[in-house]
Every structure is written in C-alpha cells, then in structure tokens.
Amino acid sequence: MTVASWRLKIRHQTGFTYAGAVASSYNEARMSPVNDARQAVLDTRVEVWPPARTYRYEDYWGTLVTAFDVHTPHESLTVTATATVETLPPGDQLPPNGGASWAELRAPQDRDRWYELLLPTPRTAIDEELTELAESVRAAHPTPHAAAMALCERVRDELTYASGATGVQTDAVQAWRQREGVCQDFSHLVVGLLRSIGIPARYVSGYLHPTPDAAIGDGVVGQSHAWVEWWVGRWTAYDPTNAVPVGERHVVVGRGREYGDVPPLKGVYAGPANTGQGVEVTITRLR
C-alpha cells in the first residue's frame, strides 16, 4: 500500500525590538525540525540579523538548538528559520482497549524510566477540581489510552480556542478557569491531567499546516503549534486543539515537559526595554 506523504516548506521569522540600542545579547533558537519516525528533514537553516556566528547542539530533550551571541549595537533582532520536511500521515492508531494496562504503568521500571514526565511543572500543575476530573475519567475507562483520549475530548469540549486570550506564562489552571486559550493551553492542560493519573506525557512544539486538503505550491499563513504525546507501551501523538491524530500536516520541532523546555526563541541582553516580539510563519505544501 502506498503511503501519501507530504513535503512542506516552512519559513518562521521571529525576533525582538528594543527601545534603543542593545549592547549585546545571548540567544537560543529552537526552530529547526528534527528527524524522527514520521518526518524526514531534507534541509534546514537558521539565519540571524544582525549577523552573528551560530553553533548548534542537541539539548537534554533532543531538540536542536541554534545558539548565538550578538555583540554589535542593535535596536532589533531577527531570526529566520527555513526548513523542508517530508511528513507521513498518522500511523497505526491504538484501539481504545490497546496499549499498556494501568497495572503496567504502575510498574517500578516504567515509573523510573519516565519519572520526569510524570511530575507537574509550573505550567502543567493542576488543582483539586482538575484532579477530581482526571480521577473520574480514569475510573470510567479500562485502559490508560482510553482515558487519555477521553481527557482530550473533555478538554476540547470545555475550552474555546481564542487567539490572544492567554500568554506564554499562562498555566493549565488559569486556562481551565477562563475556559479559553490557545494550543499551548490545551496541551498543558491535557499533559497535566494525564500525569496526575500516572500516564507519562510530554509537550510537543512544532508547526501545523492549517488546511487538510492544501493545494500544492500555495504558501499560507501557518502556525507555531503544540500538541501532546503519552506513553502507553509506546508513544502516541495527538492534537487536542484540533481533535485529530498527529499526521502529515504536523512538523515536530521539540519535545519536553512543557513550553518552557521548547520556546522558539529566548535569550538575555544588556540594554533598554524590549518593546515587542513579532512572529510570522509561512508553510507551503510542495507535494
């Protein structure tokens, strides 16, 4: 059987503007897709303005980091990442009763193996109300995978997607209480709920082509996107914001415990105040 892959070209430009000349800045960009089982990176590069020497390394979580320092006075900083990636549709999907059992997830070897992905973080910690919700879903489903899918459905039912409703510092409890947020909030909330009932979960950062039947050759405004993966004997990827399995429209850049492990651009600088950050993502389906 022939598997219909997509080839996507991604251009992601971001940066900062300042209230005056910055003397120096030290930065890390996590904007380069990674090779894995369902995507192959054909080319990728990161360009910086003002010009700076860059070097790359793979961080603790396996994300490719482009690090650079700028030591010439500058009133703005621009980072442009481009990549061409071959992606695959969703693979075999686990049935609701598939995957590891609750007892298997409680086994010491599995809890030790995924210990860091079972702990709450500042953005994924949940409160008593959410803990009770997660426990009720756990009790109602015979397998961890079935419970995970049910929690994704519950979050999607309860939250409204609202661009600009939250910021990068918003945590899962805040998003739940206001019942709206963006993909980051949907993902933090699902990750927190999963971990609370003993399912190892990780936050995934990347890109999403917005059109399921995208025309070839047309560049469209794409999105920096986030989704989740959980471990039930194997890793399962799901996009709770759009209620779809991760497939040919998704491109992985990084994985971690939460957004704080995979921000597209972060750094420190000496100089006047930061007056804003711009982001522009364009995605073109090449085939």
Buried (B, 14 or more C-beta within 10 A) or exposed (E): EEEEBBBBBBBBBBBBBBEEEBEBBBBBBBBBBBEEEBBBBBEBEBBBBBEBEBEEEEBEBEBBBBBBBBEEEBBBBBBBBBBBBBBBBBBEEBEBEBBBBBEBBEEEEBEEEBEEBBEBBEBBBBEEEBBEBBEBBBEEBEBBBBBBBBBBEBBBEBBEBEEEBBEEEBBBBBBBEBEBBBBBBBBBBBBBBBBBBBBBBBBBBBBBBEEEEBEEEEEBEBBBBBBBBBBBBBBBBBBBBBBBBBBBBBBBBBBBBBBBBBBBBEBEBEBEEEEEEEEEBBBBBEE
